[in-house]
């Protein structure tokens, strides 16, 4: 009866280890997928807009927009609007 108990304990320990490893792989895969999505978002191509005041080209996400016009800085936005 001793060898049967030893084999049973060994199988239970192996099953716990196996389930833990599978769970760990799932966590690692989710982290990796989230990192890949994050990197794709960073590397996505963004459109470029021309500053209405000085003509410098700025990424749309960094540009300031007012009344359909884009500006490269707050100063240009205010100075251009004040000149009108």
C-alpha positions as CSV (number, residue, x, y, z in Angstrom):
1,X,0.0,0.0,0.0
2,X,3.0,2.3,0.5
3,X,4.0,2.4,-3.2
4,X,0.4,3.2,-4.3
5,X,0.2,6.1,-1.9
6,X,3.6,7.4,-3.1
7,X,2.5,7.2,-6.8
8,X,-0.8,8.9,-6.0
9,X,1.0,11.8,-4.2
10,X,3.5,12.0,-7.1
11,X,0.6,12.3,-9.6
12,X,-1.2,14.9,-7.5
13,X,2.0,17.0,-7.2
14,X,2.6,16.7,-11.0
15,X,-1.0,17.7,-11.7
16,X,-0.7,20.8,-9.5
17,X,2.6,21.7,-11.1
18,X,1.1,21.2,-14.6
19,X,-1.9,23.4,-13.9
20,X,0.3,26.1,-12.4
21,X,2.5,26.1,-15.5
22,X,-0.5,26.3,-17.8
23,X,-1.9,29.2,-15.8
24,X,1.5,31.0,-15.8
25,X,1.8,30.6,-19.6
26,X,-1.7,32.2,-20.0
27,X,-0.7,35.2,-17.8
28,X,2.6,35.6,-19.8
29,X,0.7,35.4,-23.1
30,X,-1.8,38.1,-22.0
31,X,1.0,40.4,-20.9
32,X,2.8,39.8,-24.2
33,X,-0.3,40.5,-26.2
34,X,-1.0,43.7,-24.3
35,X,2.6,44.9,-24.9
36,X,2.3,44.2,-28.6
37,X,-1.0,46.2,-28.8
38,X,0.7,49.0,-26.9
39,X,3.7,49.1,-29.3
40,X,1.4,49.0,-32.3
41,X,-0.5,52.0,-31.0
42,X,2.8,53.9,-30.5
43,X,4.0,53.0,-34.0
44,X,0.8,53.8,-35.8
45,X,1.1,56.3,-38.5
46,X,-0.4,59.7,-37.6
47,X,-1.4,62.4,-40.1
48,X,0.5,65.6,-40.2
49,X,-1.0,69.0,-40.1
50,X,0.4,72.4,-41.2
51,X,0.5,75.2,-38.6
52,X,-1.8,78.0,-39.8
53,X,0.6,80.7,-38.3
54,X,4.1,79.6,-39.3
55,X,3.6,76.6,-41.7
56,X,5.5,74.1,-39.6
57,X,4.2,70.5,-40.0
58,X,3.1,68.9,-36.7
59,X,1.6,65.5,-36.0
60,X,-2.1,65.8,-35.7
61,X,-2.1,64.3,-32.2
62,X,0.3,67.1,-31.0
63,X,-1.3,70.0,-32.9
64,X,-3.8,72.4,-31.4
65,X,-7.0,72.8,-33.4
66,X,-9.3,75.7,-33.5
67,X,-12.0,76.4,-36.1
68,X,-10.6,73.8,-38.5
69,X,-7.1,75.2,-38.4
70,X,-4.1,73.6,-36.7
71,X,-1.4,75.3,-34.8
72,X,2.0,74.1,-33.5
73,X,1.9,76.0,-30.2
74,X,-0.3,77.9,-27.9
75,X,1.5,81.1,-28.7
76,X,0.9,80.7,-32.5
77,X,-2.7,79.8,-31.8
78,X,-3.3,83.0,-29.8
79,X,-1.2,85.3,-31.9
80,X,-2.9,84.1,-35.1
81,X,-6.3,84.5,-33.6
82,X,-5.5,88.0,-32.3
83,X,-4.2,89.2,-35.7
84,X,-7.5,88.5,-37.3
